[in-house]
Amino acid sequence: MLTKVVARLKTGSIKNVVPFGSPRPAAPYVVVKEEKADGNRTRFRIMPHMAQSAANVLKLDEYTKSELSDLLSTFESDDRFGNHFRFEEPEEREWMGVGAVSDDNTISMERCFYAPLLLF
């Protein structure tokens, strides 16, 4: 599923999208981390990064809170085992505000989406 989520995010305004643990591309970029969540779900932690500036704080906020919803809230696909999955956006949307400047001089936010481990 991770590769399909990365591919889906590459269709958005930020084209540099990589799975967690990959070398970081030039900013702006997005890191996607797949995690085990509670119950029968997988959490996808989406971490967009942009060069630090006041203008980019607003762009980062817009991307994290709005564009990610457009890209993922209705996203459906199959995993490598042929299981179909569809993203769920929790009613209490999970995002973290702009974080401290990273070691590559970028600012970042985080947003989580969930997919059932097996839908059908």
C-alpha atoms as an extended CHARMM CRD file, in Angstrom:
* protein
*
       120  EXT
         1         1  MET       CA              0.0000000000        0.0000000000        0.0000000000  PROA      1               0.0000000000
         2         2  LEU       CA              2.8440000000        2.3840000000        0.7780000000  PROA      2               0.0000000000
         3         3  THR       CA              4.0150000000        2.5970000000       -2.8290000000  PROA      3               0.0000000000
         4         4  LYS       CA              0.4670000000        3.3550000000       -4.0000000000  PROA      4               0.0000000000
         5         5  VAL       CA              0.0550000000        6.0870000000       -1.3970000000  PROA      5               0.0000000000
         6         6  VAL       CA              3.3810000000        7.6240000000       -2.4700000000  PROA      6               0.0000000000
         7         7  ALA       CA              2.2910000000        7.4780000000       -6.1130000000  PROA      7               0.0000000000
         8         8  ARG       CA             -1.0670000000        9.0900000000       -5.2810000000  PROA      8               0.0000000000
         9         9  LEU       CA              0.5840000000       11.9470000000       -3.3860000000  PROA      9               0.0000000000
        10        10  LYS       CA              2.9250000000       12.5980000000       -6.3300000000  PROA      10              0.0000000000
        11        11  THR       CA             -0.1600000000       13.6710000000       -8.3120000000  PROA      11              0.0000000000
        12        12  GLY       CA             -0.5410000000       16.6610000000       -5.9760000000  PROA      12              0.0000000000
        13        13  SER       CA              1.3010000000       19.9790000000       -5.9220000000  PROA      13              0.0000000000
        14        14  ILE       CA              4.4060000000       18.5170000000       -4.2140000000  PROA      14              0.0000000000
        15        15  LYS       CA              6.0900000000       16.0500000000       -6.5710000000  PROA      15              0.0000000000
        16        16  ASN       CA              8.9870000000       14.9480000000       -4.3300000000  PROA      16              0.0000000000
        17        17  VAL       CA              7.3260000000       12.2040000000       -2.2510000000  PROA      17              0.0000000000
        18        18  VAL       CA              9.3230000000        9.4070000000       -0.6020000000  PROA      18              0.0000000000
        19        19  PRO       CA              8.6880000000        6.5460000000        1.8250000000  PROA      19              0.0000000000
        20        20  PHE       CA             10.0820000000        6.9490000000        5.3490000000  PROA      20              0.0000000000
        21        21  GLY       CA             13.7470000000        5.9390000000        5.4910000000  PROA      21              0.0000000000
        22        22  SER       CA             14.5400000000        7.0050000000        1.9290000000  PROA      22              0.0000000000
        23        23  PRO       CA             17.0650000000        9.7580000000        1.2040000000  PROA      23              0.0000000000
        24        24  ARG       CA             15.4430000000       13.1640000000        1.4590000000  PROA      24              0.0000000000
        25        25  PRO       CA             14.9410000000       14.9840000000       -1.8320000000  PROA      25              0.0000000000
        26        26  ALA       CA             15.1500000000       18.7540000000       -2.2260000000  PROA      26              0.0000000000
        27        27  ALA       CA             12.4070000000       20.7870000000       -0.5570000000  PROA      27              0.0000000000
        28        28  PRO       CA              9.5050000000       20.8650000000       -0.8800000000  PROA      28              0.0000000000
        29        29  TYR       CA              9.0410000000       17.1780000000       -0.2300000000  PROA      29              0.0000000000
        30        30  VAL       CA              6.7150000000       14.7390000000        1.5460000000  PROA      30              0.0000000000
        31        31  VAL       CA              7.6780000000       11.7090000000        3.6460000000  PROA      31              0.0000000000
        32        32  VAL       CA              5.1330000000        8.8990000000        4.0770000000  PROA      32              0.0000000000
        33        33  LYS       CA              5.4130000000        6.4800000000        7.0050000000  PROA      33              0.0000000000
        34        34  GLU       CA              3.2440000000        3.3540000000        7.2820000000  PROA      34              0.0000000000
        35        35  GLU       CA              2.4500000000        2.3400000000       10.8630000000  PROA      35              0.0000000000
        36        36  LYS       CA              0.3060000000       -0.2430000000       12.6470000000  PROA      36              0.0000000000
        37        37  ALA       CA             -2.6650000000        1.4920000000       14.2340000000  PROA      37              0.0000000000
        38        38  ASP       CA             -5.2190000000        0.3320000000       16.7680000000  PROA      38              0.0000000000
        39        39  GLY       CA             -7.6200000000       -2.4020000000       15.7710000000  PROA      39              0.0000000000
        40        40  ASN       CA             -7.6010000000       -3.6430000000       12.2060000000  PROA      40              0.0000000000
        41        41  ARG       CA             -6.1460000000       -0.5030000000       10.6110000000  PROA      41              0.0000000000
        42        42  THR       CA             -2.9410000000        0.8690000000        9.1550000000  PROA      42              0.0000000000
        43        43  ARG       CA             -1.9670000000        4.4740000000        9.8550000000  PROA      43              0.0000000000
        44        44  PHE       CA             -0.2360000000        6.5260000000        7.1700000000  PROA      44              0.0000000000
        45        45  ARG       CA              1.6570000000        9.4520000000        8.6740000000  PROA      45              0.0000000000
        46        46  ILE       CA              2.1370000000       12.1100000000        5.9830000000  PROA      46              0.0000000000
        47        47  MET       CA              4.9340000000       14.6270000000        6.7020000000  PROA      47              0.0000000000
        48        48  PRO       CA              5.2670000000       17.5010000000        4.2120000000  PROA      48              0.0000000000
        49        49  HSD       CA              8.4280000000       19.6610000000        4.4120000000  PROA      49              0.0000000000
        50        50  MET       CA              9.0840000000       23.1010000000        2.9100000000  PROA      50              0.0000000000
        51        51  ALA       CA             11.9130000000       25.6060000000        3.0820000000  PROA      51              0.0000000000
        52        52  GLN       CA             11.4680000000       27.8710000000        6.0660000000  PROA      52              0.0000000000
        53        53  SER       CA              9.7380000000       31.1820000000        5.3710000000  PROA      53              0.0000000000
        54        54  ALA       CA              6.6060000000       32.9620000000        6.5140000000  PROA      54              0.0000000000
        55        55  ALA       CA              4.9580000000       32.3600000000        3.1300000000  PROA      55              0.0000000000
        56        56  ASN       CA              5.7250000000       28.6360000000        3.3210000000  PROA      56              0.0000000000
        57        57  VAL       CA              4.0810000000       28.3610000000        6.7440000000  PROA      57              0.0000000000
        58        58  LEU       CA              0.7940000000       29.2510000000        5.0440000000  PROA      58              0.0000000000
        59        59  LYS       CA              1.4590000000       26.9310000000        2.0660000000  PROA      59              0.0000000000
        60        60  LEU       CA              2.3650000000       24.0870000000        4.4050000000  PROA      60              0.0000000000
        61        61  ASP       CA             -0.8100000000       24.6010000000        6.4150000000  PROA      61              0.0000000000
        62        62  GLU       CA             -2.9670000000       24.6600000000        3.2570000000  PROA      62              0.0000000000
        63        63  TYR       CA             -1.3000000000       21.5240000000        1.8560000000  PROA      63              0.0000000000
        64        64  THR       CA             -1.5990000000       19.6100000000        5.1350000000  PROA      64              0.0000000000
        65        65  LYS       CA             -5.1530000000       20.5490000000        6.0500000000  PROA      65              0.0000000000
        66        66  SER       CA             -6.7940000000       20.8010000000        2.6200000000  PROA      66              0.0000000000
        67        67  GLU       CA             -4.8640000000       19.2730000000       -0.2650000000  PROA      67              0.0000000000
        68        68  LEU       CA             -4.1100000000       16.0380000000        1.5920000000  PROA      68              0.0000000000
        69        69  SER       CA             -7.8580000000       15.6090000000        2.1970000000  PROA      69              0.0000000000
        70        70  ASP       CA             -8.5030000000       16.0780000000       -1.5180000000  PROA      70              0.0000000000
        71        71  LEU       CA             -5.8300000000       13.5210000000       -2.4210000000  PROA      71              0.0000000000
        72        72  LEU       CA             -6.5250000000       10.8140000000        0.1500000000  PROA      72              0.0000000000
        73        73  SER       CA             -9.9930000000       11.0610000000        1.7030000000  PROA      73              0.0000000000
        74        74  THR       CA            -11.5820000000        9.1870000000       -1.2270000000  PROA      74              0.0000000000
        75        75  PHE       CA             -8.5300000000        7.1730000000       -2.2990000000  PROA      75              0.0000000000
        76        76  GLU       CA             -9.1150000000        3.4660000000       -2.9490000000  PROA      76              0.0000000000
        77        77  SER       CA             -6.7070000000        0.8570000000       -4.2890000000  PROA      77              0.0000000000
        78        78  ASP       CA             -5.5150000000       -2.7270000000       -3.9480000000  PROA      78              0.0000000000
        79        79  ASP       CA             -2.5180000000       -3.8410000000       -1.9240000000  PROA      79              0.0000000000
        80        80  ARG       CA              0.1110000000       -6.2570000000       -3.2250000000  PROA      80              0.0000000000
        81        81  PHE       CA             -1.9800000000       -9.2030000000       -1.9960000000  PROA      81              0.0000000000
        82        82  GLY       CA             -5.0710000000       -8.1230000000       -3.9400000000  PROA      82              0.0000000000
        83        83  ASN       CA             -6.9510000000       -6.8060000000       -0.9050000000  PROA      83              0.0000000000
        84        84  HSD       CA             -8.9790000000       -3.6760000000       -1.5960000000  PROA      84              0.0000000000
        85        85  PHE       CA             -8.5520000000       -0.7280000000        0.7680000000  PROA      85              0.0000000000
        86        86  ARG       CA            -10.0980000000        2.7090000000        1.1570000000  PROA      86              0.0000000000
        87        87  PHE       CA             -8.8000000000        5.5360000000        3.2980000000  PROA      87              0.0000000000
        88        88  GLU       CA            -10.7000000000        6.8020000000        6.2870000000  PROA      88              0.0000000000
        89        89  GLU       CA            -10.3100000000       10.3200000000        7.5650000000  PROA      89              0.0000000000
        90        90  PRO       CA            -11.1180000000       10.3860000000       11.2710000000  PROA      90              0.0000000000
        91        91  GLU       CA            -13.7770000000       12.8700000000       12.3720000000  PROA      91              0.0000000000
        92        92  GLU       CA            -11.1930000000       14.3490000000       14.6810000000  PROA      92              0.0000000000
        93        93  ARG       CA             -8.6220000000       15.0760000000       12.0200000000  PROA      93              0.0000000000
        94        94  GLU       CA             -5.1390000000       14.3480000000       13.2180000000  PROA      94              0.0000000000
        95        95  TRP       CA             -2.5270000000       16.8830000000       12.3070000000  PROA      95              0.0000000000
        96        96  MET       CA              0.3440000000       18.4840000000       14.1180000000  PROA      96              0.0000000000
        97        97  GLY       CA              1.1930000000       22.1460000000       13.7360000000  PROA      97              0.0000000000
        98        98  VAL       CA              4.3660000000       23.4440000000       12.1560000000  PROA      98              0.0000000000
        99        99  GLY       CA              7.3030000000       21.8120000000       13.8930000000  PROA      99              0.0000000000
       100       100  ALA       CA             10.7700000000       23.0390000000       14.6900000000  PROA      100             0.0000000000
       101       101  VAL       CA             13.2140000000       23.5950000000       11.8550000000  PROA      101             0.0000000000
       102       102  SER       CA             14.6680000000       20.2580000000       10.6990000000  PROA      102             0.0000000000
       103       103  ASP       CA             18.3710000000       19.6120000000       10.1960000000  PROA      103             0.0000000000
       104       104  ASP       CA             17.8680000000       20.3040000000        6.4650000000  PROA      104             0.0000000000
       105       105  ASN       CA             16.4510000000       23.7850000000        7.2530000000  PROA      105             0.0000000000
       106       106  THR       CA             12.8510000000       22.8270000000        6.4270000000  PROA      106             0.0000000000
       107       107  ILE       CA              9.6600000000       23.2990000000        8.3870000000  PROA      107             0.0000000000
       108       108  SER       CA              7.1440000000       20.4710000000        8.5020000000  PROA      108             0.0000000000
       109       109  MET       CA              3.7120000000       19.3520000000        9.6490000000  PROA      109             0.0000000000
       110       110  GLU       CA              2.1460000000       15.9040000000       10.0870000000  PROA      110             0.0000000000
       111       111  ARG       CA             -1.2350000000       14.4660000000        9.1750000000  PROA      111             0.0000000000
       112       112  CYS       CA             -2.5580000000       10.9220000000        9.6570000000  PROA      112             0.0000000000
       113       113  PHE       CA             -4.9350000000        8.8720000000        7.5280000000  PROA      113             0.0000000000
       114       114  TYR       CA             -6.1270000000        5.3010000000        8.1540000000  PROA      114             0.0000000000
       115       115  ALA       CA             -6.8650000000        2.2940000000        6.0010000000  PROA      115             0.0000000000
       116       116  PRO       CA             -8.4960000000       -0.9320000000        7.2310000000  PROA      116             0.0000000000
       117       117  LEU       CA             -6.0490000000       -3.8370000000        7.0360000000  PROA      117             0.0000000000
       118       118  LEU       CA             -8.6420000000       -5.8360000000        5.0760000000  PROA      118             0.0000000000
       119       119  LEU       CA            -11.6660000000       -4.2050000000        3.5110000000  PROA      119             0.0000000000
       120       120  PHE       CA            -12.8770000000       -7.0470000000        1.2500000000  PROA      120             0.0000000000
